[in-house]
Amino acid sequence: MANRAGTSHVGSCLSCADILAVLYGEIMRYKPQDPDWEGRDRFILSKGHAGSALYATLAEVGFFPVGELDNYDQPGSRLLGHASHKVPGVEVSTGSLGHGLSIGCGMAIANPKSKVFVLLGDGDLNEGSTWEAIMFAGQRKLHNLIAIVDWNKLQAMGESAKILDMKVLPRKAAEFRWTAMDVDGHDHNLLRLALKDATEQGKGPCIIVAHTIKGKGVSWMEGDVRWHYSYPNDGELDRALTEIRKCY
Ligand SMILES: [Mg+2]
């Protein structure tokens, strides 16, 4: 999709693909034929620049035809570069960082019988509004709110720890009355266990720090911040797909 459209964020998408696969494959309740079903669980991609990963997931589980992915980020397409609510299954448009968790708080209050999952980037944690949401959700004991941080240690312009070090997050979240846990964000078994644990009643809001690798699955993209904005040319696409297919 990134190659065809000539657009960015392939590294960010590969970073969170496993998380999306487990969430939509094994954890969340939803009806692809009825995207607005009231009993559905909600998902917010706070790191909205990874929209193509979310679109691919939604297409794979049946919200719209997989063939439409060919139109990603093309003129006239509803599959905009950042996550768009005009796409079936996308709850809210995102891309300006720092909004997802606050919106998730509202959804959790409005839909107490549903789970609300919010996927943040580690760069998302730099935003003050994210911390307002952390304080608010803890105070209100939002038991159905689960935040997952795609902790790939990089953000658009460099290493997250050098830009604004957020390793205090689990401790701070716990102090604000969240249950905090760590998991390997590429291990489906561990992700499943952590997400099931987080959705148990009485845990309060949960934050899962998912340790991930930007560009996961393509050796020469992994951990290289250039793949935040770069897109693969035709030759690079072939090499990347060859490597990714070996993973499965
Ligand atoms: Mg990041």
py3Dmol code that shows the C-alpha trace and the ligand (Angstrom):
import py3Dmol

protein = """\
ATOM      1  CA  MET A   1       0.000   0.000   0.000  1.00  0.00           C
ATOM      2  CA  ALA A   2       2.800   2.430   0.901  1.00  0.00           C
ATOM      3  CA  ASN A   3       4.685   1.564  -2.287  1.00  0.00           C
ATOM      4  CA  ARG A   4       1.664   2.037  -4.520  1.00  0.00           C
ATOM      5  CA  ALA A   5       0.662   5.337  -2.922  1.00  0.00           C
ATOM      6  CA  GLY A   6       4.194   6.642  -2.431  1.00  0.00           C
ATOM      7  CA  THR A   7       3.390   7.524   1.166  1.00  0.00           C
ATOM      8  CA  SER A   8       4.992   7.028   4.519  1.00  0.00           C
ATOM      9  CA  HIS A   9       4.709   5.232   7.875  1.00  0.00           C
ATOM     10  CA  VAL A  10       5.485   1.681   6.790  1.00  0.00           C
ATOM     11  CA  GLY A  11       7.802   1.278   9.803  1.00  0.00           C
ATOM     12  CA  SER A  12       5.053   2.417  12.189  1.00  0.00           C
ATOM     13  CA  CYS A  13       2.610  -0.030  10.596  1.00  0.00           C
ATOM     14  CA  LEU A  14       4.901  -3.044  10.819  1.00  0.00           C
ATOM     15  CA  SER A  15       5.505  -2.112  14.452  1.00  0.00           C
ATOM     16  CA  CYS A  16       1.838  -2.529  15.426  1.00  0.00           C
ATOM     17  CA  ALA A  17       0.651  -5.190  12.950  1.00  0.00           C
ATOM     18  CA  ASP A  18       0.911  -8.022  15.494  1.00  0.00           C
ATOM     19  CA  ILE A  19      -1.045  -6.052  18.083  1.00  0.00           C
ATOM     20  CA  LEU A  20      -3.823  -5.361  15.582  1.00  0.00           C
ATOM     21  CA  ALA A  21      -3.867  -9.002  14.479  1.00  0.00           C
ATOM     22  CA  VAL A  22      -4.398 -10.277  18.023  1.00  0.00           C
ATOM     23  CA  LEU A  23      -6.932  -7.590  18.930  1.00  0.00           C
ATOM     24  CA  TYR A  24      -9.121  -8.128  15.867  1.00  0.00           C
ATOM     25  CA  GLY A  25      -8.404 -11.818  15.527  1.00  0.00           C
ATOM     26  CA  GLU A  26      -8.915 -12.988  19.086  1.00  0.00           C
ATOM     27  CA  ILE A  27     -10.015 -10.309  21.544  1.00  0.00           C
ATOM     28  CA  MET A  28     -12.490  -7.744  20.279  1.00  0.00           C
ATOM     29  CA  ARG A  29     -16.235  -8.157  19.714  1.00  0.00           C
ATOM     30  CA  TYR A  30     -17.558  -6.588  16.516  1.00  0.00           C
ATOM     31  CA  LYS A  31     -19.780  -7.281  13.509  1.00  0.00           C
ATOM     32  CA  PRO A  32     -18.145  -6.357  10.189  1.00  0.00           C
ATOM     33  CA  GLN A  33     -21.549  -6.306   8.459  1.00  0.00           C
ATOM     34  CA  ASP A  34     -22.873  -3.918  11.127  1.00  0.00           C
ATOM     35  CA  PRO A  35     -20.017  -1.546  12.014  1.00  0.00           C
ATOM     36  CA  ASP A  36     -22.245   0.541  14.299  1.00  0.00           C
ATOM     37  CA  TRP A  37     -23.530  -2.443  16.328  1.00  0.00           C
ATOM     38  CA  GLU A  38     -24.101  -1.006  19.799  1.00  0.00           C
ATOM     39  CA  GLY A  39     -22.555  -3.962  21.619  1.00  0.00           C
ATOM     40  CA  ARG A  40     -19.233  -3.727  19.799  1.00  0.00           C
ATOM     41  CA  ASP A  41     -15.923  -3.112  21.480  1.00  0.00           C
ATOM     42  CA  ARG A  42     -14.285   0.136  20.417  1.00  0.00           C
ATOM     43  CA  PHE A  43     -10.812   0.611  19.009  1.00  0.00           C
ATOM     44  CA  ILE A  44      -9.032   3.934  18.606  1.00  0.00           C
ATOM     45  CA  LEU A  45      -5.775   4.204  16.694  1.00  0.00           C
ATOM     46  CA  SER A  46      -4.299   7.162  18.514  1.00  0.00           C
ATOM     47  CA  LYS A  47      -1.147   6.801  16.377  1.00  0.00           C
ATOM     48  CA  GLY A  48      -3.334   7.559  13.370  1.00  0.00           C
ATOM     49  CA  HIS A  49      -0.389   7.728  10.986  1.00  0.00           C
ATOM     50  CA  ALA A  50      -0.454   3.908  10.975  1.00  0.00           C
ATOM     51  CA  GLY A  51      -3.833   4.077   9.232  1.00  0.00           C
ATOM     52  CA  SER A  52      -2.832   1.656   6.489  1.00  0.00           C
ATOM     53  CA  ALA A  53      -2.207  -1.092   9.062  1.00  0.00           C
ATOM     54  CA  LEU A  54      -5.682  -0.530  10.509  1.00  0.00           C
ATOM     55  CA  TYR A  55      -7.317  -0.480   7.062  1.00  0.00           C
ATOM     56  CA  ALA A  56      -5.590  -3.741   6.111  1.00  0.00           C
ATOM     57  CA  THR A  57      -6.797  -5.326   9.359  1.00  0.00           C
ATOM     58  CA  LEU A  58     -10.381  -4.142   8.876  1.00  0.00           C
ATOM     59  CA  ALA A  59     -10.412  -5.412   5.297  1.00  0.00           C
ATOM     60  CA  GLU A  60      -9.016  -8.804   6.336  1.00  0.00           C
ATOM     61  CA  VAL A  61     -11.785  -9.286   8.910  1.00  0.00           C
ATOM     62  CA  GLY A  62     -14.523  -8.249   6.493  1.00  0.00           C
ATOM     63  CA  PHE A  63     -15.450  -4.593   7.020  1.00  0.00           C
ATOM     64  CA  PHE A  64     -14.848  -3.861   3.318  1.00  0.00           C
ATOM     65  CA  PRO A  65     -13.328  -5.704   0.343  1.00  0.00           C
ATOM     66  CA  VAL A  66      -9.589  -6.376   0.487  1.00  0.00           C
ATOM     67  CA  GLY A  67      -9.351  -5.144  -3.109  1.00  0.00           C
ATOM     68  CA  GLU A  68     -10.175  -1.618  -1.976  1.00  0.00           C
ATOM     69  CA  LEU A  69      -6.780  -1.471  -0.283  1.00  0.00           C
ATOM     70  CA  ASP A  70      -5.333  -0.936  -3.765  1.00  0.00           C
ATOM     71  CA  ASN A  71      -6.830   2.564  -3.625  1.00  0.00           C
ATOM     72  CA  TYR A  72      -5.120   3.478  -0.363  1.00  0.00           C
ATOM     73  CA  ASP A  73      -4.235   7.186  -0.267  1.00  0.00           C
ATOM     74  CA  GLN A  74      -5.107   7.675  -3.929  1.00  0.00           C
ATOM     75  CA  PRO A  75      -7.064  10.739  -5.132  1.00  0.00           C
ATOM     76  CA  GLY A  76     -10.764  10.260  -4.353  1.00  0.00           C
ATOM     77  CA  SER A  77     -10.232   7.244  -2.079  1.00  0.00           C
ATOM     78  CA  ARG A  78     -11.905   7.114   1.336  1.00  0.00           C
ATOM     79  CA  LEU A  79      -8.804   5.308   2.623  1.00  0.00           C
ATOM     80  CA  LEU A  80      -6.994   8.489   3.618  1.00  0.00           C
ATOM     81  CA  GLY A  81      -3.348   8.372   4.681  1.00  0.00           C
ATOM     82  CA  HIS A  82      -4.197   8.841   8.351  1.00  0.00           C
ATOM     83  CA  ALA A  83      -7.056   6.856   9.911  1.00  0.00           C
ATOM     84  CA  SER A  84     -10.403   8.226   8.710  1.00  0.00           C
ATOM     85  CA  HIS A  85     -13.822   7.646  10.290  1.00  0.00           C
ATOM     86  CA  LYS A  86     -15.305   7.504   6.793  1.00  0.00           C
ATOM     87  CA  VAL A  87     -13.910   3.969   6.558  1.00  0.00           C
ATOM     88  CA  PRO A  88     -16.218   1.242   7.954  1.00  0.00           C
ATOM     89  CA  GLY A  89     -14.908   0.095  11.330  1.00  0.00           C
ATOM     90  CA  VAL A  90     -12.862   3.216  12.081  1.00  0.00           C
ATOM     91  CA  GLU A  91     -14.449   4.855  15.128  1.00  0.00           C
ATOM     92  CA  VAL A  92     -12.703   8.202  14.932  1.00  0.00           C
ATOM     93  CA  SER A  93     -10.330  10.051  12.648  1.00  0.00           C
ATOM     94  CA  THR A  94      -6.872  10.371  14.145  1.00  0.00           C
ATOM     95  CA  GLY A  95      -3.417  11.534  13.193  1.00  0.00           C
ATOM     96  CA  SER A  96      -2.912  14.579  15.353  1.00  0.00           C
ATOM     97  CA  LEU A  97      -1.272  12.822  18.292  1.00  0.00           C
ATOM     98  CA  GLY A  98      -2.471  12.979  21.880  1.00  0.00           C
ATOM     99  CA  HIS A  99      -6.215  12.764  21.271  1.00  0.00           C
ATOM    100  CA  GLY A 100      -6.900   9.030  21.307  1.00  0.00           C
ATOM    101  CA  LEU A 101      -6.821   8.306  25.016  1.00  0.00           C
ATOM    102  CA  SER A 102      -9.045  11.257  25.913  1.00  0.00           C
ATOM    103  CA  ILE A 103     -11.605  10.180  23.316  1.00  0.00           C
ATOM    104  CA  GLY A 104     -11.287   6.650  24.716  1.00  0.00           C
ATOM    105  CA  CYS A 105     -12.189   7.931  28.193  1.00  0.00           C
ATOM    106  CA  GLY A 106     -15.407   9.374  26.819  1.00  0.00           C
ATOM    107  CA  MET A 107     -16.252   6.199  24.931  1.00  0.00           C
ATOM    108  CA  ALA A 108     -15.562   4.088  28.020  1.00  0.00           C
ATOM    109  CA  ILE A 109     -17.976   6.167  30.098  1.00  0.00           C
ATOM    110  CA  ALA A 110     -20.639   6.182  27.376  1.00  0.00           C
ATOM    111  CA  ASN A 111     -20.389   2.422  26.720  1.00  0.00           C
ATOM    112  CA  PRO A 112     -19.836   0.740  30.086  1.00  0.00           C
ATOM    113  CA  LYS A 113     -20.666  -2.728  28.735  1.00  0.00           C
ATOM    114  CA  SER A 114     -18.064  -2.522  25.960  1.00  0.00           C
ATOM    115  CA  LYS A 115     -14.283  -2.604  26.069  1.00  0.00           C
ATOM    116  CA  VAL A 116     -12.458   0.393  24.685  1.00  0.00           C
ATOM    117  CA  PHE A 117      -8.963  -0.236  23.335  1.00  0.00           C
ATOM    118  CA  VAL A 118      -6.649   2.655  22.512  1.00  0.00           C
ATOM    119  CA  LEU A 119      -3.374   2.073  20.691  1.00  0.00           C
ATOM    120  CA  LEU A 120      -0.804   4.797  21.298  1.00  0.00           C
ATOM    121  CA  GLY A 121       2.681   5.303  19.969  1.00  0.00           C
ATOM    122  CA  ASP A 122       5.481   5.983  22.414  1.00  0.00           C
ATOM    123  CA  GLY A 123       5.780   9.418  20.782  1.00  0.00           C
ATOM    124  CA  ASP A 124       2.097   9.897  21.668  1.00  0.00           C
ATOM    125  CA  LEU A 125       3.145   9.969  25.329  1.00  0.00           C
ATOM    126  CA  ASN A 126       4.871  13.322  24.785  1.00  0.00           C
ATOM    127  CA  GLU A 127       1.483  14.958  24.423  1.00  0.00           C
ATOM    128  CA  GLY A 128       0.149  16.589  27.592  1.00  0.00           C
ATOM    129  CA  SER A 129      -3.417  15.618  26.763  1.00  0.00           C
ATOM    130  CA  THR A 130      -2.420  11.941  27.013  1.00  0.00           C
ATOM    131  CA  TRP A 131      -1.434  12.525  30.639  1.00  0.00           C
ATOM    132  CA  GLU A 132      -4.678  14.356  31.372  1.00  0.00           C
ATOM    133  CA  ALA A 133      -6.484  11.238  30.162  1.00  0.00           C
ATOM    134  CA  ILE A 134      -4.273   8.992  32.314  1.00  0.00           C
ATOM    135  CA  MET A 135      -5.115  11.049  35.398  1.00  0.00           C
ATOM    136  CA  PHE A 136      -8.814  11.209  34.551  1.00  0.00           C
ATOM    137  CA  ALA A 137      -9.280   7.505  33.778  1.00  0.00           C
ATOM    138  CA  GLY A 138      -7.592   6.497  37.018  1.00  0.00           C
ATOM    139  CA  GLN A 139      -9.699   8.870  39.061  1.00  0.00           C
ATOM    140  CA  ARG A 140     -12.901   7.604  37.398  1.00  0.00           C
ATOM    141  CA  LYS A 141     -11.808   3.927  37.645  1.00  0.00           C
ATOM    142  CA  LEU A 142     -12.645   3.277  33.980  1.00  0.00           C
ATOM    143  CA  HIS A 143     -12.535  -0.521  34.214  1.00  0.00           C
ATOM    144  CA  ASN A 144     -13.304  -1.019  30.521  1.00  0.00           C
ATOM    145  CA  LEU A 145     -10.485   1.170  29.158  1.00  0.00           C
ATOM    146  CA  ILE A 146      -7.344  -0.572  27.916  1.00  0.00           C
ATOM    147  CA  ALA A 147      -4.446   1.475  26.572  1.00  0.00           C
ATOM    148  CA  ILE A 148      -1.750  -0.296  24.580  1.00  0.00           C
ATOM    149  CA  VAL A 149       1.492   1.535  23.918  1.00  0.00           C
ATOM    150  CA  ASP A 150       3.306   0.458  20.760  1.00  0.00           C
ATOM    151  CA  TRP A 151       6.664   1.075  22.426  1.00  0.00           C
ATOM    152  CA  ASN A 152       9.061   0.894  19.484  1.00  0.00           C
ATOM    153  CA  LYS A 153      11.567   3.332  21.013  1.00  0.00           C
ATOM    154  CA  LEU A 154      11.471   5.595  17.946  1.00  0.00           C
ATOM    155  CA  GLN A 155       9.320   8.481  16.848  1.00  0.00           C
ATOM    156  CA  ALA A 156       9.230  10.606  13.714  1.00  0.00           C
ATOM    157  CA  MET A 157      12.458  12.488  14.291  1.00  0.00           C
ATOM    158  CA  GLY A 158      14.606  10.109  16.310  1.00  0.00           C
ATOM    159  CA  GLU A 159      14.993   8.001  19.450  1.00  0.00           C
ATOM    160  CA  SER A 160      12.114   8.528  21.857  1.00  0.00           C
ATOM    161  CA  ALA A 161      14.352   8.277  24.959  1.00  0.00           C
ATOM    162  CA  LYS A 162      16.565  11.100  23.690  1.00  0.00           C
ATOM    163  CA  ILE A 163      13.662  13.350  22.710  1.00  0.00           C
ATOM    164  CA  LEU A 164      11.539  12.915  25.847  1.00  0.00           C
ATOM    165  CA  ASP A 165      12.264   9.860  27.950  1.00  0.00           C
ATOM    166  CA  MET A 166       9.024   8.151  29.026  1.00  0.00           C
ATOM    167  CA  LYS A 167      10.329   5.075  30.811  1.00  0.00           C
ATOM    168  CA  VAL A 168       8.529   6.348  33.926  1.00  0.00           C
ATOM    169  CA  LEU A 169       5.207   5.521  32.288  1.00  0.00           C
ATOM    170  CA  PRO A 170       4.386   2.190  34.021  1.00  0.00           C
ATOM    171  CA  ARG A 171       5.242   3.581  37.465  1.00  0.00           C
ATOM    172  CA  LYS A 172       3.404   6.854  36.880  1.00  0.00           C
ATOM    173  CA  ALA A 173       0.369   5.068  35.474  1.00  0.00           C
ATOM    174  CA  ALA A 174       0.264   2.823  38.542  1.00  0.00           C
ATOM    175  CA  GLU A 175       0.435   5.887  40.785  1.00  0.00           C
ATOM    176  CA  PHE A 176      -2.561   7.265  38.899  1.00  0.00           C
ATOM    177  CA  ARG A 177      -4.446   4.022  39.742  1.00  0.00           C
ATOM    178  CA  TRP A 178      -3.936   2.125  36.491  1.00  0.00           C
ATOM    179  CA  THR A 179      -2.907  -1.504  36.260  1.00  0.00           C
ATOM    180  CA  ALA A 180       0.312  -1.512  34.239  1.00  0.00           C
ATOM    181  CA  MET A 181       1.930  -4.464  32.496  1.00  0.00           C
ATOM    182  CA  ASP A 182       4.695  -5.183  29.982  1.00  0.00           C
ATOM    183  CA  VAL A 183       4.597  -7.602  27.077  1.00  0.00           C
ATOM    184  CA  ASP A 184       6.533  -8.543  23.943  1.00  0.00           C
ATOM    185  CA  GLY A 185       4.419  -6.778  21.329  1.00  0.00           C
ATOM    186  CA  HIS A 186       5.292  -9.290  18.619  1.00  0.00           C
ATOM    187  CA  ASP A 187       4.490 -12.491  20.549  1.00  0.00           C
ATOM    188  CA  HIS A 188       0.869 -13.367  19.818  1.00  0.00           C
ATOM    189  CA  ASN A 189       0.530 -15.783  22.734  1.00  0.00           C
ATOM    190  CA  LEU A 190       1.805 -13.245  25.244  1.00  0.00           C
ATOM    191  CA  LEU A 191      -0.259 -10.461  23.701  1.00  0.00           C
ATOM    192  CA  ARG A 192      -3.395 -12.598  23.946  1.00  0.00           C
ATOM    193  CA  LEU A 193      -2.710 -13.381  27.608  1.00  0.00           C
ATOM    194  CA  ALA A 194      -2.005  -9.739  28.475  1.00  0.00           C
ATOM    195  CA  LEU A 195      -5.102  -8.462  26.679  1.00  0.00           C
ATOM    196  CA  LYS A 196      -7.327 -11.090  28.291  1.00  0.00           C
ATOM    197  CA  ASP A 197      -5.845 -10.242  31.664  1.00  0.00           C
ATOM    198  CA  ALA A 198      -6.454  -6.529  31.034  1.00  0.00           C
ATOM    199  CA  THR A 199     -10.104  -7.067  30.168  1.00  0.00           C
ATOM    200  CA  GLU A 200     -10.915  -8.822  33.453  1.00  0.00           C
ATOM    201  CA  GLN A 201     -13.367  -6.966  35.627  1.00  0.00           C
ATOM    202  CA  GLY A 202     -12.038  -5.031  38.565  1.00  0.00           C
ATOM    203  CA  LYS A 203      -8.607  -4.260  37.155  1.00  0.00           C
ATOM    204  CA  GLY A 204      -9.462  -0.610  36.594  1.00  0.00           C
ATOM    205  CA  PRO A 205      -8.003   1.029  33.525  1.00  0.00           C
ATOM    206  CA  CYS A 206      -5.096  -1.010  32.185  1.00  0.00           C
ATOM    207  CA  ILE A 207      -2.047   0.076  30.288  1.00  0.00           C
ATOM    208  CA  ILE A 208      -0.036  -2.491  28.374  1.00  0.00           C
ATOM    209  CA  VAL A 209       3.466  -1.479  27.352  1.00  0.00           C
ATOM    210  CA  ALA A 210       4.029  -3.566  24.233  1.00  0.00           C
ATOM    211  CA  HIS A 211       7.735  -3.702  23.428  1.00  0.00           C
ATOM    212  CA  THR A 212       7.974  -3.575  19.660  1.00  0.00           C
ATOM    213  CA  ILE A 213      10.413  -2.964  16.818  1.00  0.00           C
ATOM    214  CA  LYS A 214       9.733  -0.283  14.255  1.00  0.00           C
ATOM    215  CA  GLY A 215       9.782  -1.930  10.821  1.00  0.00           C
ATOM    216  CA  LYS A 216       9.373  -5.421  12.340  1.00  0.00           C
ATOM    217  CA  GLY A 217       9.783  -8.244   9.840  1.00  0.00           C
ATOM    218  CA  VAL A 218      12.070  -6.479   7.365  1.00  0.00           C
ATOM    219  CA  SER A 219      15.668  -6.695   8.598  1.00  0.00           C
ATOM    220  CA  TRP A 220      16.867  -3.478   6.952  1.00  0.00           C
ATOM    221  CA  MET A 221      13.851  -1.492   8.137  1.00  0.00           C
ATOM    222  CA  GLU A 222      13.949  -2.689  11.758  1.00  0.00           C
ATOM    223  CA  GLY A 223      14.975   0.035  14.170  1.00  0.00           C
ATOM    224  CA  ASP A 224      15.754   2.500  11.380  1.00  0.00           C
ATOM    225  CA  VAL A 225      13.901   5.783  11.898  1.00  0.00           C
ATOM    226  CA  ARG A 226      14.169   6.606   8.176  1.00  0.00           C
ATOM    227  CA  TRP A 227      11.250   4.228   7.586  1.00  0.00           C
ATOM    228  CA  HIS A 228       8.934   6.512   9.513  1.00  0.00           C
ATOM    229  CA  TYR A 229       8.634   8.701   6.440  1.00  0.00           C
ATOM    230  CA  SER A 230      10.260   6.723   3.604  1.00  0.00           C
ATOM    231  CA  TYR A 231       8.352   4.343   1.388  1.00  0.00           C
ATOM    232  CA  PRO A 232       9.772   1.324  -0.429  1.00  0.00           C
ATOM    233  CA  ASN A 233      10.466   1.608  -4.142  1.00  0.00           C
ATOM    234  CA  ASP A 234       9.580  -1.360  -6.357  1.00  0.00           C
ATOM    235  CA  GLY A 235      12.841  -3.228  -5.743  1.00  0.00           C
ATOM    236  CA  GLU A 236      12.686  -2.616  -1.991  1.00  0.00           C
ATOM    237  CA  LEU A 237       9.069  -3.762  -1.958  1.00  0.00           C
ATOM    238  CA  ASP A 238       9.998  -7.126  -3.480  1.00  0.00           C
ATOM    239  CA  ARG A 239      12.834  -7.600  -0.990  1.00  0.00           C
ATOM    240  CA  ALA A 240      10.604  -6.580   1.928  1.00  0.00           C
ATOM    241  CA  LEU A 241       7.756  -8.902   0.971  1.00  0.00           C
ATOM    242  CA  THR A 242      10.186 -11.810   0.554  1.00  0.00           C
ATOM    243  CA  GLU A 243      11.353 -11.315   4.136  1.00  0.00           C
ATOM    244  CA  ILE A 244       7.864 -10.787   5.565  1.00  0.00           C
ATOM    245  CA  ARG A 245       6.533 -13.960   3.926  1.00  0.00           C
ATOM    246  CA  LYS A 246       9.298 -15.954   5.632  1.00  0.00           C
ATOM    247  CA  CYS A 247       7.945 -14.803   9.020  1.00  0.00           C
ATOM    248  CA  TYR A 248       4.720 -16.691   8.475  1.00  0.00           C
TER     249      TYR A 248
END
"""
ligand_1 = """\
1
MG
Mg 7.193 5.066 18.348
"""
view = py3Dmol.view(width=600, height=400)
view.addModel(protein, "pdb")
view.setStyle({"model": 0}, {"cartoon": {"style": "trace"}})
view.addModel(ligand_1, "xyz")
view.setStyle({"model": 1}, {"stick": {}})
view.zoomTo()
view.show()
